[in-house]
Amino acid sequence: MDVFSRTFLPAAAEAGVAIPTVSRHLPVVRRCVESDETTVLVGRCLRPEAPLSGEFMLVLTHRRLVVTQETKVLHRLRLHLNANLRHLSNVTWSPTGSRTSLDIAATAVDGVRERFRMRLSSPDSVWHADGLLRQVFHAKHALVA
């Protein structure tokens, strides 16, 4: 079993993503990441500005951000975002007022501002996800400097 597979499944379980959802999204995500990448964060999310666009699954590794979309009616999967972290700018995240969601935004290389809202189970989960995002994106900035 490669590094991605060994780290993806525990990260998905930690996020509370159901196995059928993981099974549907995994082939799409697998085409975007290398086998030696470590999964840092997995979570289901929505786009606050387009609530009827379906559900998304966000996968963050130390090198990539991959977001897949599942349409509401036909449950079709498609790749929404596949970006190397070096090509993302102005990455921000903050807890929502309810303290059980985390808003994440980033500007992709094409200039499009992507916004996602991750629903998490508890305030502790929000702070854990915040720490993981800080670890990945602050390490990225340290490498650039």
KEPA-753668 format. One record per residue (C-alpha): residue number from 0; x, z, y. Coordinates in nm, 2 decimals. Layout:
<marses>
> pos, c1, c3, c2
> NUM, X, Z, Y
...
</marses>
This chain:
<marses>
> pos, c1, c3, c2
> 0, 0.00, 0.00, 0.00
> 1, 0.14, -0.10, 0.34
> 2, 0.18, 0.12, 0.65
> 3, -0.13, -0.02, 0.82
> 4, -0.36, 0.04, 0.52
> 5, -0.22, 0.40, 0.47
> 6, -0.29, 0.49, 0.83
> 7, -0.60, 0.30, 0.90
> 8, -0.83, 0.46, 0.65
> 9, -0.75, 0.82, 0.75
> 10, -0.78, 0.73, 1.12
> 11, -1.13, 0.58, 1.05
> 12, -1.23, 0.88, 0.85
> 13, -1.11, 1.12, 1.12
> 14, -1.33, 0.92, 1.37
> 15, -1.63, 0.95, 1.14
> 16, -1.66, 0.57, 1.09
> 17, -1.86, 0.51, 0.78
> 18, -1.70, 0.33, 0.48
> 19, -1.94, 0.03, 0.49
> 20, -1.86, -0.03, 0.86
> 21, -1.48, 0.00, 0.79
> 22, -1.52, -0.25, 0.50
> 23, -1.70, -0.50, 0.72
> 24, -1.45, -0.48, 1.02
> 25, -1.13, -0.45, 0.82
> 26, -1.08, -0.82, 0.73
> 27, -1.10, -0.92, 1.10
> 28, -0.87, -0.64, 1.21
> 29, -0.63, -0.71, 0.93
> 30, -0.57, -1.07, 1.06
> 31, -0.45, -0.92, 1.39
> 32, -0.21, -0.65, 1.30
> 33, 0.12, -0.65, 1.11
> 34, 0.15, -0.46, 0.78
> 35, 0.42, -0.23, 0.92
> 36, 0.20, -0.11, 1.22
> 37, 0.08, 0.25, 1.23
> 38, -0.29, 0.30, 1.32
> 39, -0.32, 0.56, 1.60
> 40, -0.69, 0.56, 1.68
> 41, -1.00, 0.41, 1.54
> 42, -1.35, 0.44, 1.68
> 43, -1.69, 0.29, 1.73
> 44, -1.77, 0.20, 2.09
> 45, -2.01, 0.03, 2.32
> 46, -1.97, -0.17, 2.64
> 47, -2.14, 0.03, 2.91
> 48, -2.22, -0.28, 3.12
> 49, -2.37, -0.46, 2.82
> 50, -2.55, -0.21, 2.61
> 51, -2.74, -0.48, 2.41
> 52, -2.43, -0.67, 2.31
> 53, -2.39, -0.48, 1.98
> 54, -2.15, -0.23, 1.85
> 55, -1.77, -0.26, 1.87
> 56, -1.49, -0.10, 1.67
> 57, -1.17, -0.02, 1.85
> 58, -0.84, 0.00, 1.66
> 59, -0.52, 0.11, 1.84
> 60, -0.18, 0.08, 1.70
> 61, 0.16, 0.14, 1.87
> 62, 0.17, -0.23, 1.94
> 63, -0.18, -0.37, 1.96
> 64, -0.53, -0.30, 2.08
> 65, -0.79, -0.48, 1.86
> 66, -1.16, -0.47, 1.92
> 67, -1.42, -0.63, 1.69
> 68, -1.78, -0.68, 1.77
> 69, -2.08, -0.66, 1.54
> 70, -2.40, -0.82, 1.68
> 71, -2.72, -0.62, 1.66
> 72, -2.96, -0.86, 1.50
> 73, -2.76, -1.06, 1.25
> 74, -2.47, -0.81, 1.21
> 75, -2.22, -1.09, 1.25
> 76, -1.86, -0.99, 1.32
> 77, -1.63, -1.15, 1.57
> 78, -1.30, -1.06, 1.73
> 79, -1.36, -0.95, 2.09
> 80, -1.01, -0.85, 2.19
> 81, -0.67, -0.88, 2.03
> 82, -0.40, -0.78, 2.28
> 83, -0.04, -0.67, 2.26
> 84, -0.01, -0.34, 2.45
> 85, 0.26, -0.50, 2.67
> 86, 0.00, -0.75, 2.79
> 87, -0.25, -0.49, 2.90
> 88, -0.24, -0.35, 3.25
> 89, -0.41, -0.08, 3.45
> 90, -0.51, 0.11, 3.13
> 91, -0.73, 0.41, 3.21
> 92, -0.94, 0.65, 3.02
> 93, -1.15, 0.95, 3.11
> 94, -1.42, 1.17, 2.94
> 95, -1.78, 1.11, 3.04
> 96, -2.00, 1.37, 3.20
> 97, -2.14, 1.47, 2.86
> 98, -1.78, 1.54, 2.73
> 99, -1.86, 1.37, 2.40
> 100, -1.76, 1.02, 2.50
> 101, -1.45, 0.86, 2.64
> 102, -1.45, 0.57, 2.87
> 103, -1.15, 0.33, 2.82
> 104, -1.07, 0.04, 3.04
> 105, -0.79, -0.21, 3.05
> 106, -0.71, -0.54, 3.22
> 107, -0.62, -0.81, 2.97
> 108, -0.36, -1.08, 3.03
> 109, -0.63, -1.33, 3.14
> 110, -0.74, -1.09, 3.42
> 111, -1.06, -0.98, 3.25
> 112, -1.13, -0.60, 3.29
> 113, -1.25, -0.47, 2.95
> 114, -1.45, -0.15, 2.94
> 115, -1.55, 0.05, 2.63
> 116, -1.72, 0.38, 2.57
> 117, -1.62, 0.56, 2.26
> 118, -1.88, 0.81, 2.13
> 119, -1.71, 1.11, 1.97
> 120, -1.85, 1.40, 1.78
> 121, -1.73, 1.69, 2.00
> 122, -1.53, 1.78, 2.31
> 123, -1.24, 1.86, 2.08
> 124, -1.25, 1.51, 1.95
> 125, -1.25, 1.38, 2.31
> 126, -0.93, 1.58, 2.39
> 127, -0.77, 1.47, 2.06
> 128, -0.84, 1.10, 2.14
> 129, -0.71, 1.16, 2.50
> 130, -0.39, 1.29, 2.35
> 131, -0.34, 0.99, 2.12
> 132, -0.41, 0.75, 2.41
> 133, -0.16, 0.94, 2.63
> 134, 0.10, 0.93, 2.35
> 135, 0.07, 0.55, 2.31
> 136, 0.04, 0.44, 2.67
> 137, 0.28, 0.69, 2.82
> 138, 0.54, 0.59, 2.56
> 139, 0.48, 0.23, 2.65
> 140, 0.55, 0.30, 3.02
> 141, 0.86, 0.50, 2.93
> 142, 1.00, 0.20, 2.73
> 143, 0.94, -0.03, 3.03
> 144, 1.12, 0.20, 3.28
</marses>
